[in-house]
Amino acid sequence: MYQKGDVILGGLFEVHYFTVFPELSFTSEPQQLYCEGFTSCGFQQAQTMAFAVDEINRDPDLLPNIKLGYQLYDDCQKLGVSLRAAMSLASGTEKEFLLDENCSGSPPVLGIVGDPGSTNSIAISSVLGLFRVPMVSHYATCSCLSDRGKYPSFFRTIPSDAFQVRAMIQILRRLGWTWVGLLFSDDDYGVQAARSFHSSLAESGGCVAYSQVLPKDNHPTELQRIVGEIKSSSARVVVVISNEAYLLPLVDEVVVQNVKGLQWIASEAWTTSSVFHTPRLMPYLGGTLGIAIRRGEIPGLRDFLLSIRPNDQPDNNPGNNMVRQFWEAVFGCRLEPPAGWVEAGGDICTGQEDLRDVETNCGDVSELRPEYNVYKAVYALAHALHDLLQCVPGRGPFSGHSCASLQRLEHWQLVHYLERVNFTTGFGDRVSFDDNGDALAIYDILNWAWLQDGSVQVENVGVIDESAPAGQELTLDEDRIFWNFESRKPPRSVCSESCPPGTRVARRKGEPVCCFDCISCAEGEVSNTTDSAECLKCPEDFWSSPERDLCIPKGVEFLSYQESLGISLMTASLLGSLICAVVLGIFTHYRNTPVVKANNSELSFLLLLSLKLCFLCSLLFIGRPRLWTCQLRHAAFGISFVLCVSCILVKTLVVLAVFRTSKPGGKASLKWFGAGQQRGTVLVLTSFQAAICTAWLVSASPTPHKNMRYHNDKIVYECVVGSVAGFGALLGYIGLLAFLSFLLAFLARNLPDNFNEAKFITFSMLIFCAVWISFVPAYISSPGKYADAVEIFAILASSFGILVALFGPKCYIILLRPERNTKKALMGENKIFH
């Protein structure tokens, strides 16, 4: 449909709901696609735009001396068709587009009213937004279209789904419904609104019992599954965000399964749909509450619609074909009957029939909702253009305070004025846009009353006005609401009832927050209120009595000398210390024998002393932690082990140095490993660990700590290391020396000698490293006193490993094989061990 004018406005409407694509044979030129399934609603919306343009042209105050024209396209509810139409509007339909001094030729489309679909609007606006072509939709509600970064020139006279969702949430909160089911269509409209509904309901304290997507293909199995879940759910309120096309097959399945006793909440897309108002469906859908677009009144529109005639427009106007389809649909006749039509009993239209003589929605202007939005969209564009033309040169909003002109008008200039448009309709509604291009959100709340005679009456029972003061947005007359229940009262839809005093609310695992169990307070907590979210905890050093009404002092826990674990570790520690003393006595008694002399007896004595200290330092980890024991335990442990490992390292270096003397020029290296140098090396290496311990104790000393995380009814006394870096440096230094000893001993293991001690050092360091590498994860994962037990075990295990690996073979020779404890045996060809 089109009408010529000085300025052209484009329009996109859903006049047909089905598109037939031509068969592509690739052997001939394809035919044009065509649309089927005429809808009077879309036709009436298109005619409303034509009426608004005609009314503006007759208004002497709005756009004087300028005639508006229009060019309207049918999008056939198909994205490809809609996008092609939008591109045609934006680029012009003529092969050549010229503007001469007289402004002749087809003028450009200044703005577009539509598209009604959210998916179509997203695609079109993404493209037209690049060129700032203003687009004012009357029915696209997806909240995603509020993104000005993606859609900078998109506006709408219908509220965003974000407002619709907030309106639904207010109704649910007002009626105390916190447990609801959600159904939504599988398109941008449904998916975006459902996502917003989930988050908004959670913020308000409500929960979604189930969330299901209405299938596009209406597959029976899927519909049966969805209705089965509705039937089995305890939620008695069902929110549906969809249009009637998606919902109708599901409602049919609801009837088949006889699912009654539900309160339906309708989105604006199907609230006013009369297709559900049938005696078959109303026993199930009666009492539905719905959000509806604000109803408006347009004086003169009814007469305009009733005056439509198929012969009033020239045949070359595409709109004439649209009027013909409308005429044939209303009167059930044919203006140009096909062959055999009359013979089959069909009627022929004259074109002079009177629309007042038939029941049709065409003349019904009592429920103008999307049509009213179309009306406001046209007027918004007209007012924006009017404000643009009222600009005074030198006071304009553009660069250099310039103004826009009609002859050189850019789309972005009209967008600037459209963002600031502000006017009031004849019905009294103010029209303006916020920073996102959204209109002021005003909704009617409708209720489907099922009367005794079987008819349906849609009652307006409230209003939601987002511009109202906070807390006053919702006005709901509950006395006028028809409840489709035997009690004639609103249903109760909650997942769990309130919890009595003495209990607390406990959420069910894997279920929403509204679903909970009422359980007694846990140990250490008390409660004396209804629906208590949590029980009150006892003071830090106290615990609850068995009756949960009294707090008593907590028990204490630490690794003590009285328990079996502490006794076992203490026994092992004393045993290791005793063995060291025995070995030391043996070596002292046999200090002049070849085996003792050959293995650097002074370092061996010092090593035995350090091992004895290692065994004894583990006793500091047993007993109630105090400041001095916390400070001393790690320092003693670190210094003792460094002394031990330093002795082993020096022994390894001595072995390497001895074998270097057998090579030419190698005797000079032995002077660096004399007795004095050996003692000095051990002292320096040990002093460095002592310095680390001193710095650690001075900067962040280990202290006793009462740990209450491990047990509810006990206090675990433990030592905190204070500085993790200090503790790490202590262990790292020991590890470094152990690794060096292992590496050097491993390199020297195959040196030719009957009594090469490097093999035993390698084995002992391998045990040492394995124990302490395993210690780290075990220590971190062990709670309370078991962490101390793990550390004691690591000390004892590594100490026993060194003791057995280094001194076991020597004691074996000294005590059991004395014939080998001779210089001849040591210097002979036979190996000591096989």
N, C-alpha and C positions, 0 to 999 in steps of 0.2 A: 504494500500500500504506500502511496506517496501523494504528496501535495507540494506544489511548487511554492517557493518563498524566497525572500531576500536572504534569510538564514535558514539552514536545514538542520533539523534535529533527527538523529537516528533512533531507532527502537528495535529491540529484540524481544520477541514474545513466543510463548509456547502455544501456538494455535493448533498444532498437531502433535501427537505423542508417539508417532511411529514413522521411521524412515525406511523406504524401500530403495535399495541400491541396485543399479542395473547389473545384469550378468556380464562379466568380463570374459569375453571369448578370445581376446587378443587377435581376432581376425577381422574385426570391423570397429568403426568408431563407436565408443560406448555412449549409451543414452544418458540423459540427465536423470539424477535421482529424483524421486518425488515422495511426498509425505502422505500418510494416511492417519485415520483416527482423529477426526475433528473434535476439538474441545471448545465448548462455548465460553469457558472461563478465560482462556487465553485470548479468544476473539474479543470478549468484552473488555479486557485490559487494553488491547490494541485500540479499540474504539474509544476508550477513556482517554488515551493519549491524543487521539485525533480531536476529541471534544475539548481537551485542555488547550491544545494549540489554537483551535477555533475561538475559544473564549478569550485567550490572550490577544489574539488579533483584533477582537472587538473591544478590547479594553483601551480607552483613550489615554490612560495614565501609564500603563506598563508597555514599554517598547513602542512609543508612538512613532508613526511613519516607518515602521519596520514590520514586514510581514514574515511571520514564521511559517516554515514548511516542515514537512516530515517525510521520512523514508523509513518504512517499517518492514522488518523481515521476520519470517517464521523460522525459529531454530529447530523445530520438530523434535525437541528434547534430545538432540544429538550434538555432541561436542564438535564434530567435524563440520556439520552444517552451520552451527552457531559461529564458529571461528571464521568460516568462509564469509558469512554475512558481515561480521564485524570488520574483516579486512576490506570488504567491498565498501562498507560505509566510510571507513577511514581514508581509503585511497581514491574514492570516487568511482563512478560506474561508466563514465565516458572514456572513449579511447584517447581523447586529448582533453586536457584541462587547461583552459586559458582564462585569464582575467585581463580585459583591456580597460581603456579609460572609462567605459560605460559599465564596467563590472558585468559584462555579459557572460554567458556560459553557466554551467552548473556550479553553484556555490559549494564550498566544502561542508561536510558535516561538522557542526560545531561541537556537538556532544552526543552521547548515546544514553538512552534510557534502557536499562536492562543490563545484563541478561538475568532472568529470574533464577537460574540454577547456580549453585555455588561452584560446582566443578567447572561449568562453562565460564563463569566470571573469573575464576582463577586463571584459566588459560588465556582468555581474552585480555584481561587486565595486565598480565605479565608482558604481553606484546605491546598493547596500546599505551601502557605506562611508560614505555621507552620514549614515546613521542608526546607524552603528557596529554593524551586525548582524554578529556573528562568522561567518566562513565558513572552513571547514577543508577544503581540497581534498586528495584522495588521489592525483591524477594530473596536475594542471596544473603544468607545469614551466617555463613561460616566465619568463625572468629579469626581464622587465619588471614582474612581479607583486611583486617585492621592493621596489618603490618605495612606502615608507610614506606619502609625501605624497599619492599617488593612491589607494592601497588600504590605508587605516589599519586595517581590521579583517579583512584577509585573512591566513590562515595555511595551511600545507600540511605534510603528513607525508611528502611526496616531495621529494627535493632539487631545487633550482633547476637550470635548464639551465646556469647559470654553473658549478655544481659538476660537472655531467655533462661539460661541455666541458673543464674542467680535468682530469677523469679521463681523457678521451680523449687529451689532450695528453701526460699522463704516460705512457700506454701507447706513444704514438708515439715519445716521447723515449727510453723504455727500450729499444725495439727498433731505434732508429736510423733511423726513417723520417722524413725531412725534406721529402719531395716527395709530396703526396697530392692526390687529387681530392675534391671535396665535392659531394654531392647533398643537397638539402633540400626539404621540402614547402612548398607555397605557402600557408602559414597562419602565425599568430603563433608557434606552436611552432617551426616550421622557420626562419622568417626571423630571429627574435630569436636563436636558438641559432647560426645560421650567422654572424650578425654578431659574436657573441662568439667563435666559433671562429676567424674570420679574425684578429681582434686578438690573441687568446691564442697562436695558432700563430706569428704574426709575432714576438711577444715571446720565444718559446722558440727562435727561430732556424729555424723551419720555414716552408714555403711551400705555398700552394694552387695546384696546377697548373691546375685549372679549377673553376668554381663554377656549378652549374646548378640551376634550380628545376624540381622535378617538376611537370608540368602537371596541373591539376585535371581537365581534360576528357579526359585520356589520348589526346590527338591523336596518331595514328600517325606523322605527319611529324615532329612535335616529339620524340617518343620515339626515332625513328630518328636524328635529328640528335644527341641527347644521347649515345646509345650509340656513334654514330660518333666523337664527340669522346673518349669513354672509350677507345675502341679505338685511336685515333691518338695518344693521350697516352703519354708515357714513364712516367707515374706508375703504379705497380703496386699502390698502396694506395688504396682508395676508402672514404671516410667518408660514411655515409648517416644523416641526421637527419630521420626521417620515420616515419610509421606504415605498416602493411602495405598499406593501401588505395591510397596514392600509389605505393608501391614495386613492387607486384606487376606492373602492366603494364610497367614498365621491365625487370624481370627477365625477363619473357616475350620482350621484344625482345633482351635479352642472349643468350638461348638461340637466337633466330632468327639472330642475327649470329655466334653461336658465339664469344663473347668469353670466353676462359678465361685462367688465369694471373693472376688478380687476388686480392688480399687485401682482404676486405670488413670494415669496422668498423661495427658496428651501434649505433644509439642505443637507449635503453631502450624506446622505443615499439614496436620490432619484434624485439628480441633474443629474446624468448620466444615469438614467434609461430610456431606449428607449421605454418602454411599453406605455408611454404617447404620443409618437410622432406619432399620428394618425390623419387623417383628421377630425375625429369626435371630438377629444379633443383639438386640437390646436387653434380653435377659442376662447377657454376659457383659455388655458394655454400658448398661444403664448406670447413671451416677458418675460418669467420667468427668473429671476435672481437667480443664485444658487451658493452656496459654494461647491467647489469640492476638493477632495483630490488632492494633487500635482501629476500631470502627470509626468511619467518618461519613460525612454527608456532603454530597456534591450537587447543589441545586442545578436543575436543568439537564442533568445527565440522563434521567429516565426518558424525558421527551426526545432527547437526541438519539438514544438507543432504539426507541420505538419508531422513530422516523426513518430508520434505515430501510432502503429499498435496493434490490439487486440491479435495477435499471437506472439508478441515479448516477452511476459512474460510467465513464467511457469504457468500451470493451478493451482498449489497450492498457488500462490500468490493472496491474496485477491484483489490486485489492478487490476488484470486481469479482474475481474468481473466488476469493475468500468469502465475500458476502453471499455469493451463490451457494457455496457449501453450507454456510450457516443457514441460509433460507431453506435449503432442501432438508437439512437435519431437523429444523424446527417443525416444518409442515409435512414432512414425510412424502414429498413429491419431487419431481424432477423438472427443472427449467428447460433442459434440452434432453428429453428422454431418449435413451438408447433403443435400438431395435428390439421389439418384443416387449417393451416396458408396458405399453398401454394394453396389449393383448393379455398380459399377465395380471391385469387389474390395477396397475400403478396409476397414481394421479399425476397430472401435469400442473406445474406451478404457473401462475399468470404473472407473478411479480407484484400483484396488487393486494395480496393477502394482508390482513391486519394482525400485527403481533399481539395486539390487545385481546384477540379472540382465542389465544392458546396459552396454556400454562407453560411458561418458560422463565428461566432465570434472567433472561435478557432485560426485562423491565423491572426486576427486583433490585432496588437500590437500598434496601433496608440494612444489608450486611456488606457494605462496601469496605473491604479490608485491603487486599492487594491492589484493587482499583484505586483506592484512596492514596496508596503509596505511589502509584504511577502518576496520579494527579499532582502530588507533592513534588515528585522528581522533575516533572516538566516545568512546574512553577519555579523550582530551585534554579534550573538552568536559565529560565527567563529572567529571574531577578538578578542572577549573577551577570548576565549580559546587560541588563538595564543599569546596574551599578557601574559596570565597565564604561558604558557610554556616557554616564553622568560625570565622568572624570574631568576635572578642570586642568587644562594645560599648565604646567609649572607646579602643579600640586599632586602629580600622579605618584603612584607607589613604585614605579620602575626606575631604571637608571636615569639619573639626571632629573628626577621628578617628572618624568614623561608619562604620557597616557597611551593606552592602546587605541587603535582605530579599527573600525569594522573592515576597512579595505585591506589592512595588513595585520589582521588579528592572528596571533599565535595561540595555540591551544593552552600552553602553560599560563598565558595571561588570564584566560578565563578560569583556569584552575585556581589562580590566586584569589579571584573574587568569589568563586564558589566556596572556598574554605571559610569565607567571612560572611556568607549569606545569612540573613536573619529576617524572617517575616512570619506573619501569622495568617493561617488559612481562614476561610470564611466559617469554618467549623469551630474556630477558636484555638487550634493547635499551633504552637510555635515550631517553626522549621529552622533548624540550624545544624551544623556539623561540628563534632569535636575534633581534636587534633588528629584522630585516626580516620576521619571521614565518616564516623558513625553518627546516626541520628539520635535524638533524645529518646530514651527507652521508655515507652509507655505501652503496657499490655492490659488487655481485658482478660478476666478470669471467667471462663464459661463452664457451665454445668449442664450435662445432658439429663434432663428430667424425663423419665419414662412415665407417661400419664396412664390412667386407668383404661382409657379407650384404646391403648396401644400406640398412640402417637408419641412423637418425641418433640419436646420443647427445649430449645437451647436458651438457658437463662444466663444473664450476666450477673455474677455474684460477687464481683470484686474488681479491683484495679491495682496494678503495680506501676508506680511512677518513680523512676530512678532519680528524677529531679527533686523529689520531695525531701524534706529534712530527714536526717539519719534516724532510723527507727520508725519512720512513718511511711515508708515506701509501700507497704502492703495494706490494702483495705479489703477486708473479706467479711461478707455477711454470712456467717455459718448457719444462721436460722433458715436461709433461703436455699441451702444446698440440699439436693435430693440424694439420699444415701440408698443405694440398691442392696440393702441388707434387711433382714427380718427385724432387727432392732431399730432400724431407721436412724442409726447413730453411726458416727465415723468408726471405722475399724481400728483395732490396735495392731500396729505393725512394728514390733521390736524383736530383736533376736534373743535377748535374755532379760528376765525380770530383775528388779532391784535386789541388791544384796542387803540382808538385815545386819544390825549391829553385831559385832563379834566376828565378822568375816571381812574379807577384802575381795575386790574384783580381780579375777585371774583370767586373762585372755586365753582363749583356746588356740592351741598351736595350729598354724596354717589357716586360721579364720580371721575375719575382720575384727576390729576393736570392739564392735558392738556385741559380739558374741563372746560371752565370758561365763565362767563358773564362779559360784560363791563358795570360797573355801576359808577355813579357819586361818588365822594369822600364823605365819611361820614362826619357828622358834626364834626368840630374840625380838619379837614384835608383838604389839598389842593394838587393838582397835576398838572404838566404842561409838562409831557413827555409821549411818546407813550409806550404802554405795561408796564406801571408802575406797579410794583408788589405791591406797597403800596403808599398811599398818605402821604405827609409830614404833621406831626402833628404841631399844633400851640404850642407856648411856654406854660409852665406849668400853668400859671395863666391866660391864654387867651383861647378864643374859636372862632370858625370860624363864619363868618357872614353868612346870608342866601345864599349869592351868592358863598360861599366857596372860596372867594378870599381875605379875610381880617380877621385878628385875633383881637378880641375885648376882653376886660377884662371879666372874668367869674363872675357870681353871687355867693353870699355866702348863706349858710344855716346853721342854728343852732336852737335849741329849744328856742324861744324867748318869751318874755312876751306879744308880740303883736298878736301872732297867737292864734287861738282858742284852740289848744291842750295845749299850754303853759298856757293860761288863765284858762283852766279847771283844770289843775293840780295845779296851784298856788291857785286857789279857794279852792280846796279840802284840800290842805296843810294848808291854813289859817283857814279853817273850823275845821279841826282836832285840830289845836292848840287852837282855841277858845273853842272847846268842852272840851279840857283838862283844860283850865283855868276855865271854868264853873264848871266842876267836882271838881277841886281843891277848888274852892270857896264853893261848897256844903259841901265837906268833912271838910273844915276849919270851916264852920258855925256849922256843926253837929259833931264836933270832939269829943264831950263828950258823944255822944250816943253810945249804946252798939255795933251797927253794925260797926261803925268806929273803936272803941276800940278793938273789937274782931278780927279785921283783921290787926293788927299791923299798926297803923296809920302812924307811922314815915316812914316805908317802902312804904306805899301807897302814901304818899306825894312825896317821892323821885321817885317812879315809875311814878307818874303823871308828874313830872318835866322832867324826861327822855323821856317820850312819847311826851311831848310838843317839846323837842329838836329834836326828831326824825321827827316830822311833819315839823318843821322849817328848818331842814338841807336839806330837799328835794328842797328848794328854791335855794340852791347853784347849782343845776343841770340845772337850767333855766337861759338863758342869754348866751351871747357870752363867750366861755371859755377863761379864762385868767389864768396866772400861779397861782395866789393866790387862785382862785376858784377851780382850778383842784386839788391843794394840800389840800385844806380845805374840799372839799365836801366829799371825802371818809374817811378822818380822823374823821370829825364830825359825819358822818353816822356810822362809826364803833364804836366810843366811846359811842355815844348816845345809840345805840342798845345793846352794852355790859352792859352799866349801867342799861338799862331796864331789860334785861334778867337776870342780876345778882340779881336785886331786886326780880324777880320772883323765881329764884333759892333759894335765902335765905328764902323767904316766904314758899317755899315748905319744906325746911329743918326744919323750925320752926314748921310747922304742924306735921311733922314726930316726932320731938323731944317732942312736947306737948303730943302726944299720947303715947310716950314711958314712960312718967312720971306716966301714969296710971298703969304701970306694976311694980311688986316688983323690987326695985333697980334701977328703971328708972329715979328717980328724979335727979340723979347725972348728967345725960346727958343734962339736961336743962341749967345747968350753962355754957355750951359751946355755948349756943345760946341766950345769953343776948343781950341787946340793943347795947352794945359796940362791941361785937363780930359780930353782924349783920352788923353794919356800917363798921367794919374793913374788913369783908369778901367782901362786895360790893366794897370797896375801892381797895382791892388787886386785885380782878378780873378785875376791870375797869383799874387799873394801868397796868396790863399785856397787855391789848389791846392798851393802850397808848404807851407802849414800842414797840409793833409791828408796830404801825403807825409811830413812830419816826424813827425806823430802816428803814422802807420802804421809808419814805420821804428823809432820808439822803442818802441811797444807790442808789435808782432809783426812783426819785420823778415823779409823774404824771405831764405831761406837755401838753400844748395846741398843737394841731396837725391839719394841713390842709389835709383832706382826699379827694382825687380826684377819688377814685375808685367807689364810689356809683353813681355819676352823671357825665356825660360828660361836661355839661355846667355850673356846679355849684361846688363850693368848700365847703365841709362840714367841719365845725369847730367842733372839738371834743377833749376830753381829753383822751390821751392814758395812761394806768395804769402804764406804766414804767416797773414795775416788776410784772410779772404774779404771781410769787411765793408770793410776798408781798400781793397782792390782794387776792390770794387764802388763805393765812394765816389769813387775816382779816375775810374773810367770814367763813373759817373753824372754827375759834375760836368762832364766834357767833353761828355757827351751833352746835358746841360741847356743849356749855352752854345750848342752847335751847333743845338739845336732852336729856341732863341730867335732865333739869327741867321737860321735858315731861315724862321721865322714872320714876322719883321719884314721880311726881304727879299722874301718872297712877297707881303706886303701892299703893299710899295712898288714892285712890279715894273711896274705900269702907270702910274706917275706920269709926267706929261708932261715929257720931257726927251730931248734927243738922245743923251746919254751917261749914261743911268741905270744905274749899276753894280749896282743891286739885282737885276737879272735874272741877272747872272753869279754874284752871291753866292748867289742861290737855287739855281742849277744846281750850284755847287760844294758847298753844304751838302747838297743832295740826294744827291750822290755820296758825300759824307762819311758821312751817316746810313745810306745803303744798305750801305756797306762795313762799318760797325761793328755794324749790326744783324745782318748775316750772320756777323760775326766770332764772336759769342757761341756759337751752336750748333756752329760749326766748331771753335772752340777747345776746347770741352768734349769733343767726340768725337774729337779728334786725340791720338794717344798720343805720348809721348816728345818727340823732337826736332821732330816735325811740329807740335806745339803752338807751339813757338817760330817755326817757319817760317810758320804761319798768322798769328801776331801780326805778324811782320815784313812779310808780304804786306799785311796790313791797314794797317800804318803807311805802307808805300810807296804802296799804291793810293790811300788817302785823300790823301796828300801830293801825289802826281801829279795827282789830281783837282782839288785846290785850285789847284795851280800852273798847270795848263793852263786851267782855267775862268776864273781871275781875271787871269792875266797873258798868256795866249795872245792874246786879242784886242788888247791894248795893244801887244804886241810886233809883231803883224801890222801894225798901223797905223804904228808907229814905223819898222819896217824895210822893209815892202813897200808901204805906202800913205802915204808921207810927205806927199802933198798934202792928206791929211785931218788931219794933225797940225798944224792951224792953228786959231787962235781963231775965224776966220770959219767954218770947216767945223764946228767944235763948236757954234757958235751958230746955224748955218743950219737950214733946214727939213728937209733930207734926213737920213735916218737913216744911221748909220755902217754898220750891218750890215743886210742884207736877208735 
